[in-house]
Amino acid sequence: MSTSSLLVETRGHVLLIGLNRPEKRNAFDLDMYRELTLAYGELSRNPELRVGVVYAVGDHFTGGLDLPQWAPSFASGKFPDLEDGALDPFGLTGTAIVRKPVIYAVQGICFTIGIELMLSADIRIAATDTRFGQIEVKRGIYPVGGATIRFFQEIGWGNAMRYLLTGDEMSAQEAYRMGMVQELVAPGQQLTRALELAETISKQAPLAVQVTLQSARLARAESDAAAAARLMPDLQPLFASEDVKEGMASFVERRAAKFVGR
């Protein structure tokens, strides 16, 4: 499933999703957004897929929204409607969120929607040349893809307001220092490192990975108490899975486990 503005490739149990408008600094037009929502839907739905990796072709991750295309939707007060099988990549629509881990690999310019997509993901790798900017206030609007909700959760209130309210750029080094980015790598190595992490995750028990993610998200979205109440109830079904039997056997036999996701 590849299009002019999005490259989608399956590599083992990993789904690679590549932004592919390098001549436009990978600015998000409506087609790219729709294609991304469909790729997220495929990742979440396909039992053979265990991890997603989002990257970009060219020197820059994204210059942000292709704003003239988005203006009519924003003026009407809503995001474009999702097609059947698509998922909101910002994870702002309740239960309709991707069930698998998503890793972002970014480089060059990463503005507005790029940061918000990263904040909705689980692990972020950045090249040392990355420049981040949540610059909506410079355009007379404000972030509606989750930055006002998630930025301060990631880097603290004062740090978040420092960048949300000024529109100033943030270096990769500063993003790493504040915890928005988990690893810095040399330019050109961001996708390689993201794939290494994705491969490691994909070798773990898929159901266990998904429930781990679900538990952490519940704590973040609702409360520690809500997540704590689900710990044992959500553990119990795992013990009926083939993967638990395989995990136990691999431990006893001192070998790598081969999980099937059942």
Backbone as JSON, one array per atom type, in Angstrom:
{
  "sequence": "MSTSSLLVETRGHVLLIGLNRPEKRNAFDLDMYRELTLAYGELSRNPELRVGVVYAVGDHFTGGLDLPQWAPSFASGKFPDLEDGALDPFGLTGTAIVRKPVIYAVQGICFTIGIELMLSADIRIAATDTRFGQIEVKRGIYPVGGATIRFFQEIGWGNAMRYLLTGDEMSAQEAYRMGMVQELVAPGQQLTRALELAETISKQAPLAVQVTLQSARLARAESDAAAAARLMPDLQPLFASEDVKEGMASFVERRAAKFVGR",
  "N": [[0.86, -1.2, 0.0], [1.24, 1.72, -1.18], [1.49, 5.18, -1.9], [1.55, 8.33, -3.66], [2.16, 10.25, -1.74], [2.62, 8.91, 0.62], [4.5, 6.25, 1.84], [4.11, 2.88, 2.38], [5.11, 0.01, 3.94], [5.57, -3.41, 4.7], [7.65, -5.02, 6.95], [8.61, -7.88, 8.05], [7.15, -8.18, 11.14], [6.74, -5.52, 11.37], [5.37, -2.38, 10.53], [6.23, -0.04, 8.22], [5.93, 3.39, 7.76], [6.12, 5.94, 5.62], [6.55, 9.39, 5.19], [6.16, 11.16, 2.21], [6.65, 13.57, 0.61], [8.96, 15.09, -0.19], [9.73, 17.26, -1.75], [8.12, 19.24, -0.89], [8.88, 19.67, 1.67], [7.69, 17.67, 3.11], [5.18, 18.61, 3.84], [1.98, 18.38, 5.3], [-0.64, 17.63, 3.38], [-4.18, 17.2, 2.7], [-4.52, 14.69, 1.54], [-2.23, 13.24, 2.36], [-2.7, 13.16, 5.12], [-5.12, 11.66, 5.24], [-4.24, 9.24, 4.16], [-2.4, 8.51, 6.09], [-4.1, 8.06, 8.28], [-5.4, 5.77, 7.39], [-3.27, 3.97, 7.23], [-2.59, 3.76, 9.93], [-4.92, 2.51, 10.8], [-4.68, 0.03, 9.52], [-2.36, -0.95, 10.78], [-3.28, -1.22, 13.41], [-5.32, -3.09, 13.12], [-4.42, -5.4, 11.74], [-3.42, -8.6, 12.55], [-0.88, -9.62, 12.14], [0.85, -7.56, 12.26], [2.92, -5.81, 14.52], [4.28, -3.58, 15.45], [4.59, -0.12, 14.66], [6.46, 2.08, 12.56], [7.16, 5.36, 11.94], [8.46, 7.53, 9.56], [10.34, 9.85, 7.5], [10.87, 10.75, 4.11], [13.66, 12.33, 2.63], [15.23, 15.51, 3.53], [13.86, 16.62, 5.65], [11.51, 16.1, 8.31], [8.78, 17.08, 8.63], [7.4, 20.11, 7.44], [5.12, 20.95, 8.56], [1.57, 21.67, 8.53], [-0.08, 21.84, 5.35], [-1.38, 24.56, 5.13], [-3.38, 26.15, 3.67], [-4.98, 24.13, 2.51], [-6.11, 22.98, 4.73], [-7.6, 24.94, 5.94], [-10.47, 25.26, 5.36], [-11.58, 23.02, 6.75], [-10.76, 23.54, 9.4], [-12.03, 25.99, 9.8], [-14.62, 25.13, 9.88], [-14.62, 23.85, 12.23], [-13.72, 21.22, 12.72], [-11.85, 18.13, 12.27], [-10.93, 16.56, 9.11], [-13.28, 14.13, 7.94], [-13.01, 10.67, 8.82], [-12.25, 7.8, 6.86], [-13.79, 4.55, 6.37], [-12.32, 2.08, 8.38], [-10.14, 3.62, 9.02], [-7.99, 5.31, 11.42], [-7.72, 7.77, 13.97], [-4.74, 9.43, 14.02], [-3.78, 11.04, 16.03], [-4.83, 10.09, 18.32], [-7.03, 11.08, 19.78], [-9.66, 10.45, 19.93], [-11.13, 8.89, 21.86], [-11.78, 5.48, 22.27], [-11.02, 4.73, 19.76], [-8.21, 4.26, 18.88], [-4.83, 3.55, 17.89], [-3.73, 0.25, 18.55], [-1.25, -0.81, 18.8], [2.3, -0.41, 19.51], [3.93, 2.62, 18.5], [6.63, 4.06, 16.83], [8.53, 6.96, 16.28], [10.71, 8.4, 13.87], [12.69, 11.06, 13.34], [13.89, 13.99, 11.54], [15.75, 16.93, 10.52], [13.59, 19.66, 9.8], [10.87, 19.71, 11.98], [7.83, 20.46, 12.44], [4.83, 21.72, 14.0], [2.23, 19.73, 13.24], [3.91, 17.55, 13.08], [5.23, 17.41, 15.59], [2.98, 16.99, 17.2], [2.03, 14.53, 16.32], [4.22, 12.96, 17.07], [4.04, 13.26, 19.86], [1.79, 11.79, 20.35], [2.67, 9.29, 19.96], [4.78, 6.49, 21.02], [7.56, 6.04, 21.35], [10.37, 8.04, 20.56], [12.75, 8.87, 18.2], [15.37, 11.0, 17.32], [17.27, 12.71, 14.86], [20.34, 14.49, 15.3], [20.25, 16.9, 14.01], [17.68, 17.85, 14.06], [15.04, 20.23, 14.14], [12.64, 21.52, 16.14], [9.33, 22.9, 16.19], [6.52, 24.4, 17.49], [4.52, 26.19, 16.07], [2.07, 27.47, 15.77], [0.94, 29.76, 16.98], [2.19, 31.79, 15.67], [0.82, 31.94, 13.35], [-1.69, 32.73, 13.89], [-3.4, 30.87, 14.93], [-4.01, 27.96, 17.02], [-2.53, 24.95, 18.52], [-4.26, 21.98, 17.67], [-4.0, 19.3, 17.67], [-3.31, 17.93, 19.92], [-1.1, 18.96, 21.29], [-1.44, 20.92, 23.3], [-2.43, 19.4, 25.29], [-0.66, 17.26, 25.73], [2.0, 18.13, 25.69], [2.89, 19.44, 28.06], [2.67, 17.3, 29.79], [4.78, 15.76, 29.02], [7.14, 17.38, 29.12], [6.88, 19.14, 31.2], [5.1, 21.91, 32.73], [6.07, 24.66, 32.62], [8.16, 24.48, 30.73], [6.73, 23.59, 28.5], [4.93, 25.73, 28.05], [6.77, 27.67, 27.49], [7.52, 27.12, 24.84], [5.09, 26.68, 23.45], [3.75, 29.13, 23.65], [5.42, 31.03, 22.58], [6.22, 30.13, 20.09], [8.8, 29.62, 19.43], [11.71, 27.92, 18.12], [12.92, 24.65, 18.98], [15.82, 22.9, 19.78], [17.19, 19.67, 18.85], [18.79, 18.7, 20.87], [17.83, 20.06, 23.11], [15.23, 19.07, 23.17], [15.75, 16.41, 23.77], [16.97, 16.69, 26.27], [14.81, 17.51, 27.81], [13.14, 15.37, 27.67], [11.34, 14.89, 25.62], [12.24, 13.56, 23.45], [13.6, 10.33, 23.11], [16.04, 9.23, 22.25], [19.01, 10.46, 20.69], [20.52, 10.52, 17.5], [23.06, 10.27, 14.94], [22.57, 12.28, 12.01], [20.7, 10.69, 9.49], [20.73, 8.22, 10.64], [18.45, 7.81, 12.06], [16.15, 6.31, 11.23], [17.21, 3.73, 11.05], [17.86, 3.22, 13.74], [15.31, 3.39, 14.91], [14.08, 1.23, 13.69], [15.59, -0.87, 14.75], [14.75, -0.8, 17.44], [12.04, -1.32, 17.02], [12.14, -3.91, 15.99], [13.08, -5.3, 18.21], [10.92, -4.94, 19.99], [8.95, -6.26, 18.51], [9.62, -8.9, 18.81], [8.79, -9.61, 21.28], [6.09, -10.86, 23.39], [3.14, -10.36, 21.7], [0.46, -9.86, 22.67], [0.96, -9.29, 25.35], [2.54, -7.0, 25.1], [0.66, -5.24, 24.0], [-1.26, -5.08, 26.07], [0.31, -4.01, 28.09], [0.82, -1.45, 27.0], [-1.81, -0.52, 26.88], [-2.47, -0.41, 29.63], [-0.69, 1.54, 30.62], [-1.52, 3.75, 29.11], [-4.12, 4.05, 30.07], [-3.66, 4.84, 32.72], [-2.52, 7.31, 32.21], [-4.51, 8.71, 30.78], [-6.78, 8.57, 32.4], [-6.54, 7.81, 35.4], [-4.21, 6.85, 38.01], [-5.47, 5.1, 39.72], [-7.54, 4.04, 38.17], [-6.1, 2.56, 36.3], [-4.78, 0.81, 38.04], [-6.89, -0.71, 38.98], [-7.4, -2.36, 36.87], [-5.24, -4.05, 36.61], [-4.83, -6.82, 37.6], [-7.25, -8.06, 36.55], [-6.78, -7.75, 33.77], [-4.49, -9.18, 33.46], [-5.17, -11.83, 33.88], [-6.52, -13.04, 31.53], [-4.3, -13.3, 29.85], [-2.95, -15.5, 30.79], [-4.22, -17.62, 29.68], [-3.27, -17.77, 27.16], [-1.45, -18.92, 24.24], [1.03, -17.81, 24.08], [1.9, -17.33, 26.7], [2.39, -19.92, 27.56], [4.46, -20.55, 25.81], [6.31, -18.62, 26.6], [6.91, -19.45, 29.22], [7.97, -22.01, 28.67], [10.22, -21.32, 27.13], [11.72, -20.02, 29.03], [12.32, -22.07, 30.86], [13.71, -23.8, 29.17], [15.8, -22.28, 28.43], [16.04, -20.61, 26.06], [15.4, -18.47, 23.21], [12.17, -17.07, 23.01], [9.41, -17.84, 20.82], [6.95, -16.11, 19.81], [3.44, -16.01, 19.01], [1.27, -14.41, 19.16], [-1.15, -15.23, 20.17]],
  "CA": [[0.0, 0.0, 0.0], [2.07, 2.92, -1.29], [0.9, 6.24, -2.7], [2.53, 9.36, -3.99], [2.56, 11.04, -0.58], [2.89, 8.05, 1.76], [5.06, 4.94, 1.51], [3.74, 1.91, 3.41], [5.83, -1.25, 3.67], [5.64, -4.37, 5.79], [8.95, -5.67, 7.1], [8.36, -8.81, 9.14], [5.98, -7.77, 11.92], [6.82, -4.06, 11.52], [4.81, -1.58, 9.44], [6.95, 1.21, 7.99], [5.07, 4.41, 7.18], [7.04, 7.01, 5.25], [6.04, 10.61, 4.58], [6.86, 11.17, 0.93], [6.53, 14.81, -0.18], [10.19, 15.81, 0.15], [9.82, 18.52, -2.49], [7.32, 20.2, -0.12], [9.3, 19.46, 3.07], [6.71, 16.75, 3.68], [4.02, 19.31, 4.39], [0.8, 17.54, 5.33], [-1.89, 18.01, 2.72], [-5.28, 16.35, 3.16], [-4.3, 13.32, 1.08], [-1.26, 12.59, 3.24], [-3.36, 12.9, 6.39], [-6.06, 10.55, 5.07], [-3.47, 8.02, 3.96], [-1.83, 8.15, 7.38], [-5.16, 7.47, 9.11], [-5.65, 4.41, 6.9], [-2.13, 3.14, 7.62], [-2.77, 3.49, 11.36], [-5.98, 1.52, 10.9], [-4.11, -1.27, 9.13], [-1.46, -1.36, 11.85], [-4.05, -1.64, 14.58], [-6.24, -4.19, 12.79], [-3.75, -6.58, 11.18], [-2.79, -9.35, 13.64], [0.51, -9.92, 11.83], [1.64, -6.36, 12.52], [3.11, -5.66, 15.95], [4.86, -2.27, 15.75], [4.66, 0.81, 13.55], [7.56, 3.05, 12.53], [6.86, 6.48, 11.05], [9.68, 8.24, 9.19], [10.12, 10.76, 6.38], [11.83, 10.78, 3.01], [14.24, 13.65, 2.4], [16.02, 16.18, 4.58], [13.01, 17.12, 6.73], [10.38, 15.25, 8.68], [7.65, 17.81, 8.05], [7.31, 21.55, 7.69], [3.84, 21.23, 9.19], [0.38, 21.55, 7.7], [-0.3, 22.62, 4.13], [-2.47, 25.25, 5.81], [-4.53, 26.52, 2.82], [-5.86, 22.99, 2.33], [-6.78, 22.65, 5.99], [-8.38, 26.08, 6.43], [-11.92, 25.03, 5.38], [-11.93, 22.1, 7.84], [-10.59, 24.23, 10.67], [-13.07, 27.01, 9.9], [-15.87, 24.44, 10.22], [-14.49, 23.37, 13.6], [-13.51, 19.77, 12.85], [-10.89, 17.48, 11.39], [-11.59, 15.85, 8.02], [-13.9, 12.86, 8.31], [-12.21, 9.47, 8.59], [-12.84, 6.76, 6.05], [-13.95, 3.26, 7.04], [-11.06, 1.39, 8.64], [-9.09, 4.57, 9.39], [-7.89, 5.67, 12.83], [-7.16, 9.09, 14.29], [-3.33, 9.25, 14.42], [-3.5, 11.82, 17.24], [-5.35, 9.36, 19.47], [-7.87, 11.98, 20.56], [-11.06, 10.09, 19.75], [-11.57, 7.84, 22.76], [-11.28, 4.12, 22.1], [-10.58, 4.51, 18.37], [-6.8, 4.6, 18.78], [-4.0, 2.42, 17.47], [-3.52, -0.65, 19.68], [0.12, -1.28, 18.78], [3.28, 0.66, 19.72], [4.36, 3.4, 17.33], [7.92, 4.73, 17.02], [8.79, 8.01, 15.29], [12.1, 8.7, 13.54], [12.55, 12.39, 12.74], [15.11, 14.69, 11.18], [15.53, 18.23, 9.89], [12.48, 20.43, 10.35], [9.72, 18.96, 12.49], [6.98, 21.52, 12.95], [3.39, 21.62, 14.27], [1.63, 18.4, 13.23], [4.97, 16.56, 13.32], [5.39, 17.27, 17.03], [1.76, 16.43, 17.79], [2.04, 13.09, 16.02], [5.24, 12.37, 17.95], [3.54, 13.23, 21.23], [0.78, 10.74, 20.44], [3.35, 8.0, 19.77], [5.29, 5.86, 22.23], [9.0, 6.2, 21.42], [10.76, 9.0, 19.53], [14.18, 8.96, 17.89], [15.6, 12.21, 16.52], [18.62, 13.06, 14.42], [20.85, 15.66, 16.03], [19.98, 18.13, 13.25], [16.25, 18.14, 14.07], [14.56, 21.5, 14.7], [11.22, 21.4, 16.48], [8.64, 24.17, 16.35], [5.06, 24.4, 17.6], [4.52, 27.6, 15.67], [0.72, 27.9, 15.4], [0.63, 31.14, 17.42], [2.74, 32.7, 14.66], [-0.1, 31.93, 12.21], [-2.99, 33.19, 14.34], [-4.22, 29.75, 15.4], [-3.34, 27.26, 18.12], [-2.44, 23.52, 18.21], [-5.47, 21.22, 17.96], [-3.71, 17.88, 17.51], [-2.92, 17.33, 21.18], [0.07, 19.56, 21.93], [-1.81, 21.61, 24.54], [-2.76, 18.36, 26.28], [0.43, 16.31, 25.99], [3.34, 18.71, 25.79], [3.29, 19.66, 29.46], [2.83, 16.0, 30.42], [6.09, 15.23, 28.63], [8.31, 18.21, 29.44], [6.59, 20.05, 32.3], [4.27, 23.06, 32.36], [6.83, 25.84, 32.22], [8.87, 24.21, 29.48], [5.75, 23.53, 27.41], [4.44, 27.08, 27.76], [7.9, 28.4, 26.88], [7.53, 26.91, 23.39], [3.76, 26.83, 22.88], [3.29, 30.51, 23.63], [6.34, 31.87, 21.8], [6.46, 29.61, 18.74], [10.24, 29.49, 19.19], [12.22, 26.59, 17.78], [13.6, 23.86, 20.0], [16.83, 22.02, 19.17], [17.11, 18.25, 19.2], [19.46, 18.51, 22.16], [16.92, 20.54, 24.14], [14.12, 18.12, 23.22], [16.26, 15.24, 24.47], [17.19, 17.06, 27.67], [13.53, 17.63, 28.51], [12.45, 14.09, 27.64], [10.41, 14.71, 24.5], [12.91, 12.6, 22.58], [14.26, 9.31, 23.93], [17.41, 9.02, 21.8], [19.55, 11.25, 19.59], [21.45, 9.77, 16.66], [23.63, 11.05, 13.85], [21.65, 12.41, 10.87], [20.69, 9.54, 8.59], [20.65, 6.97, 11.41], [17.23, 7.79, 12.87], [15.28, 5.2, 10.85], [17.91, 2.49, 11.43], [17.7, 3.0, 15.18], [13.9, 3.12, 15.18], [13.82, -0.16, 13.26], [16.18, -1.77, 15.75], [13.85, -0.86, 18.58], [10.81, -1.98, 16.58], [12.41, -5.35, 15.89], [13.14, -5.81, 19.58], [9.55, -5.0, 20.51], [8.18, -7.24, 17.74], [9.99, -10.24, 19.26], [8.16, -9.86, 22.56], [4.74, -11.41, 23.26], [2.31, -9.25, 21.21], [-0.66, -9.55, 23.56], [1.52, -8.67, 26.55], [2.94, -5.65, 24.71], [-0.54, -4.42, 23.83], [-1.88, -4.83, 27.38], [1.21, -3.06, 28.77], [0.54, -0.13, 26.44], [-3.16, -0.17, 27.3], [-2.44, -0.07, 31.04], [-0.01, 2.83, 30.78], [-2.38, 4.79, 28.54], [-5.25, 4.25, 30.97], [-3.17, 5.65, 33.83], [-2.27, 8.68, 31.75], [-5.74, 9.36, 30.35], [-7.79, 8.62, 33.47], [-5.9, 7.97, 36.71], [-3.48, 5.68, 38.49], [-6.43, 4.18, 40.33], [-8.26, 3.34, 37.1], [-5.18, 1.57, 35.75], [-4.53, -0.2, 39.07], [-8.07, -1.57, 39.07], [-7.41, -3.28, 35.73], [-4.0, -4.82, 36.52], [-5.07, -8.26, 37.69], [-8.24, -8.52, 35.57], [-6.23, -7.82, 32.42], [-3.44, -10.2, 33.45], [-5.75, -13.17, 33.91], [-6.7, -13.63, 30.21], [-3.01, -13.63, 29.23], [-2.51, -16.82, 31.22], [-4.85, -18.63, 28.82], [-2.73, -17.64, 25.81], [-0.35, -19.78, 23.8], [2.29, -17.11, 24.3], [2.36, -17.56, 28.07], [2.98, -21.28, 27.58], [5.75, -20.46, 25.11], [7.21, -17.85, 27.44], [7.34, -20.33, 30.32], [8.83, -23.07, 28.12], [11.5, -20.74, 26.72], [12.46, -19.74, 30.25], [12.82, -23.35, 31.39], [14.63, -24.4, 28.2], [16.88, -21.31, 28.2], [16.09, -20.27, 24.64], [14.56, -17.33, 22.83], [10.78, -17.44, 22.78], [8.83, -17.58, 19.52], [5.58, -15.76, 20.13], [2.53, -16.02, 17.85], [0.2, -13.42, 19.34], [-2.41, -15.88, 20.55]],
  "C": [[0.89, 1.23, 0.0], [1.38, 3.92, -2.2], [1.96, 7.29, -2.96], [3.02, 10.1, -2.74], [2.84, 10.21, 0.67], [3.4, 6.7, 1.26], [4.74, 4.0, 2.67], [4.31, 0.56, 3.03], [5.81, -2.12, 4.91], [7.01, -5.03, 5.79], [8.86, -6.59, 8.32], [7.07, -8.42, 9.84], [5.91, -6.26, 12.11], [6.2, -3.39, 10.29], [5.57, -0.27, 9.35], [6.03, 2.17, 7.25], [5.94, 5.62, 6.9], [6.35, 8.21, 4.63], [6.85, 10.87, 3.32], [6.46, 12.37, 0.06], [7.78, 15.65, 0.06], [10.32, 17.14, -0.56], [9.04, 19.63, -1.8], [7.69, 20.15, 1.37], [8.3, 18.6, 3.83], [5.57, 17.46, 4.39], [2.79, 18.42, 4.26], [-0.34, 18.18, 4.56], [-2.96, 17.03, 3.18], [-5.1, 14.9, 2.72], [-3.33, 12.59, 1.99], [-1.9, 12.24, 4.58], [-4.3, 11.7, 6.28], [-5.32, 9.23, 4.92], [-2.83, 7.55, 5.27], [-2.89, 7.52, 8.29], [-5.47, 6.04, 8.68], [-4.51, 3.47, 7.28], [-2.2, 2.8, 9.11], [-3.86, 2.43, 11.57], [-5.49, 0.13, 10.57], [-3.19, -1.81, 10.21], [-2.24, -1.91, 13.03], [-4.83, -2.92, 14.33], [-5.54, -5.49, 12.42], [-3.03, -7.36, 12.27], [-1.33, -9.7, 13.38], [1.43, -8.73, 12.1], [1.71, -6.11, 14.01], [3.63, -4.29, 16.36], [4.79, -1.41, 14.49], [5.85, 1.74, 13.68], [7.2, 4.12, 11.5], [8.14, 7.28, 10.82], [9.36, 9.17, 8.03], [11.24, 10.65, 5.37], [12.37, 12.2, 2.86], [14.94, 14.23, 3.61], [15.19, 16.55, 5.8], [11.88, 16.15, 7.04], [9.08, 15.88, 8.18], [7.74, 19.29, 8.42], [5.99, 21.94, 8.33], [2.68, 21.03, 8.24], [0.49, 22.37, 6.42], [-1.55, 23.45, 4.41], [-3.62, 25.66, 4.89], [-5.5, 25.36, 2.58], [-6.69, 22.7, 3.58], [-7.73, 23.74, 6.46], [-9.89, 25.82, 6.42], [-12.36, 24.09, 6.51], [-11.85, 22.81, 9.18], [-11.67, 25.29, 10.88], [-14.41, 26.4, 10.28], [-15.8, 23.79, 11.6], [-14.3, 21.88, 13.74], [-12.39, 19.3, 11.94], [-11.63, 16.85, 10.22], [-12.15, 14.52, 8.5], [-12.99, 11.7, 7.97], [-12.97, 8.48, 7.73], [-13.0, 5.49, 6.88], [-12.59, 2.59, 7.19], [-9.92, 2.3, 9.04], [-9.12, 4.84, 10.9], [-7.27, 7.05, 12.97], [-5.71, 8.92, 14.75], [-2.94, 10.06, 15.65], [-4.01, 11.12, 18.5], [-6.22, 10.22, 20.36], [-9.35, 11.6, 20.55], [-11.44, 8.87, 20.58], [-10.94, 6.5, 22.48], [-10.73, 3.86, 20.71], [-9.14, 4.96, 18.19], [-6.02, 3.34, 18.4], [-3.62, 1.57, 18.68], [-2.08, -1.12, 19.79], [1.08, -0.12, 19.06], [3.68, 1.33, 18.41], [5.64, 4.15, 17.7], [8.08, 5.77, 15.91], [10.29, 8.21, 15.13], [12.11, 10.01, 12.76], [13.91, 13.02, 12.48], [14.75, 16.05, 10.6], [14.44, 19.02, 10.59], [11.36, 19.5, 10.77], [8.81, 19.96, 13.19], [5.54, 21.04, 13.17], [2.88, 20.19, 14.3], [2.67, 17.31, 13.48], [5.19, 16.33, 14.8], [4.17, 16.6, 17.64], [1.63, 14.94, 17.5], [3.06, 12.36, 16.89], [4.72, 12.22, 19.37], [2.47, 12.16, 21.43], [1.39, 9.35, 20.34], [4.01, 7.58, 21.08], [6.79, 6.03, 22.43], [9.41, 7.12, 20.28], [12.28, 9.05, 19.42], [14.38, 10.18, 17.0], [17.06, 12.29, 16.1], [19.05, 14.34, 15.12], [20.61, 16.98, 15.29], [18.51, 18.53, 13.28], [15.96, 19.48, 14.74], [13.06, 21.37, 14.9], [10.59, 22.78, 16.61], [7.13, 23.99, 16.39], [4.64, 25.84, 17.36], [3.12, 28.14, 15.33], [0.43, 29.34, 15.79], [1.21, 32.19, 16.46], [1.82, 32.83, 13.45], [-1.51, 32.34, 12.63], [-3.92, 32.09, 14.81], [-3.54, 29.11, 16.6], [-3.37, 25.76, 17.84], [-3.72, 22.79, 18.6], [-5.27, 19.72, 17.78], [-3.17, 17.24, 18.78], [-1.77, 17.98, 21.89], [-0.28, 20.25, 23.24], [-2.14, 20.63, 25.65], [-1.52, 17.58, 26.7], [1.79, 16.94, 26.24], [3.76, 18.87, 27.24], [3.39, 18.36, 30.23], [4.23, 15.44, 30.17], [7.25, 16.06, 29.19], [8.07, 19.2, 30.57], [5.88, 21.31, 31.82], [5.09, 24.24, 31.85], [7.56, 25.65, 30.91], [7.9, 24.2, 28.3], [5.26, 24.92, 27.05], [5.52, 27.93, 27.09], [7.87, 28.29, 25.36], [6.16, 27.07, 22.75], [3.37, 28.29, 22.69], [4.19, 31.45, 22.84], [6.45, 31.43, 20.35], [7.93, 29.45, 18.42], [10.6, 28.05, 18.82], [12.93, 25.96, 18.97], [14.6, 22.95, 19.29], [16.59, 20.57, 19.58], [17.71, 18.0, 20.58], [18.55, 18.96, 23.31], [15.73, 19.58, 24.29], [14.53, 16.85, 23.97], [16.44, 15.53, 25.96], [15.88, 17.07, 28.46], [12.69, 16.37, 28.45], [11.44, 13.92, 26.53], [10.93, 13.67, 23.52], [13.67, 11.61, 23.45], [15.71, 9.05, 23.53], [17.75, 10.0, 20.7], [20.56, 10.4, 18.83], [22.0, 10.7, 15.59], [22.61, 11.15, 12.71], [21.82, 11.24, 9.9], [20.56, 8.21, 9.31], [19.33, 6.82, 12.16], [16.31, 6.61, 12.51], [15.91, 3.86, 11.23], [17.71, 2.19, 12.9], [16.25, 2.7, 15.55], [13.54, 1.69, 14.79], [14.42, -1.17, 14.22], [15.27, -1.92, 16.96], [12.55, -1.58, 18.22], [10.99, -3.49, 16.49], [12.46, -5.99, 17.27], [11.74, -5.96, 20.17], [8.76, -6.12, 19.82], [8.5, -8.68, 18.14], [9.39, -10.59, 20.62], [6.74, -10.4, 22.33], [3.76, -10.29, 22.87], [1.16, -8.88, 22.14], [-0.17, -8.85, 24.82], [1.96, -7.24, 26.26], [1.72, -4.74, 24.63], [-1.21, -4.1, 25.16], [-1.01, -3.88, 28.21], [0.92, -1.64, 28.31], [-0.83, 0.37, 26.91], [-3.19, 0.29, 28.76], [-1.81, 1.31, 31.26], [-0.86, 3.97, 30.24], [-3.57, 5.09, 29.45], [-4.85, 5.12, 32.16], [-3.01, 7.1, 33.42], [-3.57, 9.41, 31.44], [-6.75, 9.53, 31.47], [-7.13, 8.83, 34.83], [-5.1, 6.72, 37.03], [-4.45, 4.64, 39.04], [-7.19, 3.38, 39.27], [-7.37, 2.25, 36.5], [-4.93, 0.45, 36.76], [-5.68, -1.19, 39.17], [-8.11, -2.61, 37.96], [-6.21, -4.21, 35.7], [-4.25, -6.33, 36.55], [-6.13, -8.76, 36.71], [-7.69, -8.65, 34.15], [-5.06, -8.8, 32.32], [-4.03, -11.59, 33.27], [-5.94, -13.77, 32.51], [-5.39, -14.02, 29.53], [-2.57, -15.05, 29.6], [-3.18, -17.95, 30.44], [-4.26, -18.63, 27.41], [-1.63, -18.64, 25.52], [1.0, -19.13, 24.13], [2.8, -17.25, 25.72], [3.01, -18.93, 28.19], [4.36, -21.27, 26.92], [6.75, -19.69, 25.94], [7.76, -18.67, 28.59], [8.31, -21.39, 29.81], [10.2, -22.52, 27.73], [12.36, -20.41, 27.93], [13.1, -21.02, 30.8], [13.9, -23.92, 30.49], [15.78, -23.46, 27.83], [17.11, -21.01, 26.71], [15.22, -19.05, 24.38], [13.14, -17.81, 22.55], [10.35, -17.08, 21.36], [7.34, -17.36, 19.69], [4.72, -15.66, 18.86], [1.39, -15.02, 17.99], [-1.15, -14.03, 19.63], [-2.3, -16.44, 21.96]]
}
